[in-house]
Amino acid sequence: MKNVYPRFFSVTILLLFLTLCSNTGYAQCAGGGSAGQTAYDTTIATPEGATSMQIKFPKFDPQVGMVTCVRLCITITGVVDSVSVENNSASSQSANVYYIRTDQITGPGLVSPLTNSINHHYGPYTLGATDGTIGSGPDFMSISHDTVLNAVSICRTLSDSALLTQFYGLDSVTYNYDISAFTSITCTGGNYNSSISTSAFVNFNFQYCTCPALLLPVNIHDFGVTKLTADRAELRWWGFDDPYGDYRYEAQVSRDGHNFISIGSVEKNTANNDAYRLIYRTISGESGVYFFRIKQIYSNGYSRFSNIRQLTLENSDFPQFTLYPNPSNRIVGIKFDNIYSGQFNIQIYNTQGQMMVSRELVASGSSYMQIASLESGVYWLRFTDGKTGKSCVNQLLIK
């Protein structure tokens, strides 16, 4: 008979790292600045069986400095607390004990997993014929407090700037830690009693190698945002661009002034002195105050930010149009600002409420379209989107 003792656990652990240190002076950054280190360290007990858990480490705030390397180590201590096998057969038998464990961690920056495996064998043990006494005698064997993994460490150091970009931010990086730890017992004859108990502790150590923020300047200046139409804005800025600096610009937008998302990026251009420009258009169904900023991103992931600018924009799902000319000498036209095609209804009323014009309009772009010729006076134009049924009213003056 073969006994295997499997258990499965799935755990999400939000670890509070109790050791936070900053060491300086052991290396020099570019420009003569002192390098530093920020480390997070914790130890947890892991159960026997199959276990999955998430380990979270804080990201590095790019306003504080820049990351030059990341080092992740796990140190495993595995103990067989007790194992016993007792033969119940009338003849002598042979027993074997196996301790099998695999640890694997995957996550940001790890192109291949951090892995450690062990397959430890006890035996064979010759057990005499049963003597009727439980827990002792020649038919019984036991092991206690055997450390099969004595603080075994596996580490990985990351220094590739392409990998370091994902460690900047104000939230966390998440690693998946998978453990498979089993113990099995075999005994010839198949008639035996057994018991087993194991334990393990895993230490996680996560370190940032850092350099001061002041070494990499922000090159953005004269950043401004201009409202082009009701739903469009132009972002414009200049850069004191360093021909030797390895960085790019990313424009970002936010609705609350705190959580920003990218709306486009441009590479630095040292070949001319023109301003950088990027057009933003509101998402369908949204309107209100928008916050904008420019993010300067270095190749190693370090970033700097411009000042924040804000602007009020309107919903872009309703067609924006201009009546031209207005005031007009009899001829009235319409020009769409934000559509490519659509079907619309137009009614024009005089001040007595009489409908003077009613027509259907098919637009295929933002070109100018003549819609009516009217006598002098004041009129009201009702514009209705044939697809959504939404409408608006504009005043029209004919000289």
N, C-alpha and C positions, 0 to 999 in steps of 0.2 A: 504494500500500500504506500502511496506517495502523498504526503501532505504538503499543500501549498497554501500560504496564508495571504490571500489578496484582499486589499481594500482599495476603494477609489474615492478620492476627495477632489472637489473643484472649489477653489477658494480665490476670492479677490481680496488682496491685502493692500490697504492704504497705509503704508508704513510711515511712522513718524521717526525720522532719523535723529537720534539723540546726540550724535557727535557732529558738530559743525566747526571746522577749523579753517584758519587762513594762515598760510605760511608764506613768507616772502624772503627774497634774498638768495635763493638757491640757484637762480639762473637770471639771465638778462634778456629783456625784450628788445625789439628793434628800437633804436633811438636812445638806448641806455636805461629804459625803465625797468623796474624790478618785477620779475615774474611772481605769480602767486598761485595758490592752490586752494580750492574749496572742495571739501570731502564730506560725504554722507556715509554713515556706517550703522548697521544694525544686525542683530542675530535673531533667528527664529528657530523654533523646534518644528521638525517635519515628521509626519506620521509614516507608518509603514503602508505599503500599497502604492497605488497609482494616484498621484497628486498633481493638480494643475493650479497655479496661482499667478496673479499679476503683481509685479513689483513696480512701484512708481517712484521716480526720482524727480526733484524739481528741475525745471529748465533754468538756463542761465539768462539773467536779465541783460540785454544788450546795452542798456544805458550804463551799466556798472563797468563793463569792460569787454574784452574779446576772449574767446576760447581758442587756445592753441592745440589742446589735446584733451581727450577723454579717456579715462582708465576705469575699467570695470573688472572687479575680481569677486569670485565666490570661493569660499573656503568651507569644505565639507568635513564634518566629523561624524562617522558612523560607528555605532556600538552595538554588538550583540550582547544584550544584557543577560540573557539566560537561554540555554537550549538543553533539553533533556530528552532521552529516548530510552524506553524500557521494553525489553523483549518479553512477550507473553507466550512464546512458543516453547515446546518441550525440548527443542534442540537449539544449538547456538546459531546465531544469525549475524549478518554484517550490516552496519548502519552508516549512512553518509548524510552530511548536512551541507547545504549550499546557500550562500548569501549573495544575491544578485541585485545590483543597483546601477541605475543610469540617471544622471542629472544632465539637463539640457536647458539652456537659456537662449532665447531669441528676442530680437527687438531692434530699435534704432541703432544704426551704425554697424550692426553685426552682419556682415555679408554672409558669413557661415556661423552656425550656432557655437556657443561655448558648451563643450560636452565633456563629461567624465563618466567612465564605466568601470565597474569592478565585478568580478565573478569569483568569490572566495569559497574554497572547498575545505570542509572539515571531514576527516576520516580517510579511509574506512575504519570504523570501530567494530571490534569483534565483541559481541554480546553473548554471554553464556546462556544456557537454558534457564528458563524462569525458575526462581527460587521461592516465589510466593511472598517475598518481602518487597513492599512498594517503596520506591525511591532510593534503593541502595542495593549493593551486592554486585556480583559479576555480570548480571543481566541488565545493568543500568549504567548510562554514561550521562555526563552533564558538562556544560561549558558556562562560565559566567564572566561578565564584564570584560569582553574582548573587543578592543578597539580595532576594527578592520579598516577604517578610513581615519587616519590620524592627521587631521587638519590639512587635507589635500586641497591645494589651491589651483584654480584655473583662471587666467587673466587675459584681457585683451586691451591693447592701447590703440586708440584711434587718433590719427593725425592728418588724415586726408581732409582738405578743406571742403570738398564736396559732401563728405559725410557729416562734418561739424555743423553745417547750416541748420540741421534739424534739432539742435540742442539749445537754440536761442528761443526765448519766449518767457511768458509769465505763468504758464501752467506746468504740466508734467510730461516726462517721457515714460512710456509704459513698456516693461519687459514681461514676456511670458516665460514662466519657470515651470518646467515639467519634470516630475520625478517618477521613476518606476523602481520601487524597492520591494523585493520579495525574498522570502526564505522558504526553502523546501527541504523535506526530510524523506529519505528512502530507507527501507529496512527489508532485507530479504525475508521471505516467509510471510510477510504481510500482516502478522499479528503482533502489534506493539502499541504502546502509549507514547505520546510525545507532547511537548510544550515548547513554546518559543516566545521570546520577547526581545524586540530591538528598539533602538532610538537613534535619532540623528539631529544634528544642529547644523545650520547653514548660516554663514556670515556673508553679508553683502557689503561691499565697499565700492563706492562710486566717487570718482574724483574728476574735477575740472582743473586743467592747467590754464592759467589766465594771464592776460596782460592788461595794463591800464587802458581805459577808454580814450584818454587824451592823445594817444599816439596816432589815431586815425581821425582826421577832421571831417566835418560835414561841409561839403562843397556847395550846397544849395544856397542861393540867395535870390531876393526879389521874387519870392513865390506869391502868386496871386491867382484868384479864380474870378472869371467874368461870366455873367449870365448872357448867353447868346440868344436863346429863345426861352419860352416858358418852361421847357423840359430839358434844355441843354446848357451845359456849362463848359467853358474852356479853362483848363489848368495850364499855367504858363510859369516857367521859372528859368533861371540861368544857373550855370555851374562854373565855379572856379576849377576847371577840370585839370587834373594832374595827369600828364601823359604817361607817367609811370605807375599810377594807381590802378589797381584792378578792382573795379566796382561798376555798378549799374544803378539806374534809378527806377523806382516802382511807385506809381501813383496809387493812392488808396482812398477809399470813401467809407464813411460811417454814418449811421443814423442816430447814434447816441453820443458821439464824441469820444467813445472809449474803445469799442470793438470795430476795428478796421478790416476791410477786405481789399484785395488787389483789383484794380480796374485796368491795368496795363503797365507795361514796363518798357524802358528804352535803354539802349547801351549808351555809355558816355561818348561824346563826340568832341574831340579836341581839334578837329580839322577846321571848324568855323566858329564864329562868335554868335550864332543865332540862338534865340531862346528855344527851350524845349517846350513842346505843346502836346496836349492830349485832350480830346473831347469826351465828355461824359454825358450820357443820356439816361434819364430816369427809367426805372423798371416799370412795366405796366402795372397800374393799380397803386403806385406809391407817389406821395407828394409830401412836401413839408421842408424842414430844415435838413440840409446835408452838410457833413463835415468832411473836409479834404486835407490830405497831407502828402508829402513826398518822402519816400523812404530810400535812403542811399545804402545799398547792400554791397559789401565787400565780398571777394571770392571765398573768403574763409567763413562766411556766414555772419560776420559782425555787421551791425547796421546802425545808422544814425537817422534822425528824423528832422524834418522841417517844422516850422510853426504850423498850427492848424488854422485853416480858413473855413468859413461857413457861408452858406448861400441857401436861399429858399427857392425850391423848384416845384413844378406842378406835375400832375399825373400825365404820363405820355400816352395813355391808351386812347384818349380822345383826340381826334385830329385837330391840330393847330393850323389856323389859316389867317390870311390877311386880305381885307377888302381893299382893292386898289383900282384907281385912286379914291381916296376918301378924305376930304370932300372931292366930288367928281363933277365934271361937266357932261352929264347925261350917261356916259358909258361907265358901267360898273364891272369889275372883274374880281376874281378870287385866286389866291395863290396859297397852296398848302405847304406847310413847313415841315411836317413830320410823318408823311405817309408815302407809300409806294403805289398803292392801288386801293380802290374802294368805290362803293356806290352810295350816293348821298341825295337827300331831298332838300330843296331850297324854296322857301316862301318869303316874299317881300310884301309888307303891309304898309299902308300910309297911316297918318296920324288918326284917321277916323276908323281904323281897324279893317279897312277894305283890303282884300288880297289883290295885289297888283301883278305879281309874278308867282308862278308855281311850276317848278321843273325838276326833273331828275338829272343828276350829274354823275357821270362816271369818270373818276380820276385815275390816272395811271402814273402819277409821279408828282413832283413838286412844281410843274410848269404852270404858267399863268393861263387862266381860262376866263373868257368873257361870258357874263351871265345875263346881263340886261341892259336896256337903254331906257332911262326914266326922265320924266319932267322934273323941273326944280322943286325942291321941297325936302321934308324930313321923312325918312322911312325907317322901318325896322326889318332886319333880315333874320329869319329863323333858319338855322342850319341843323339838319338831323342826319345822324349816321344810320344808314339803312341796315347795317349789320347788328349794331347794339341797341338802336332806338334812342340813344342819348342825343340831346339837342342843346343848343345855346342860341342866344339872341344878341345881335350886334346892331348898333345904330348906324345909319347911313345918311349922309347929307349930299344932296344934289344941288349945285349952284344954279 
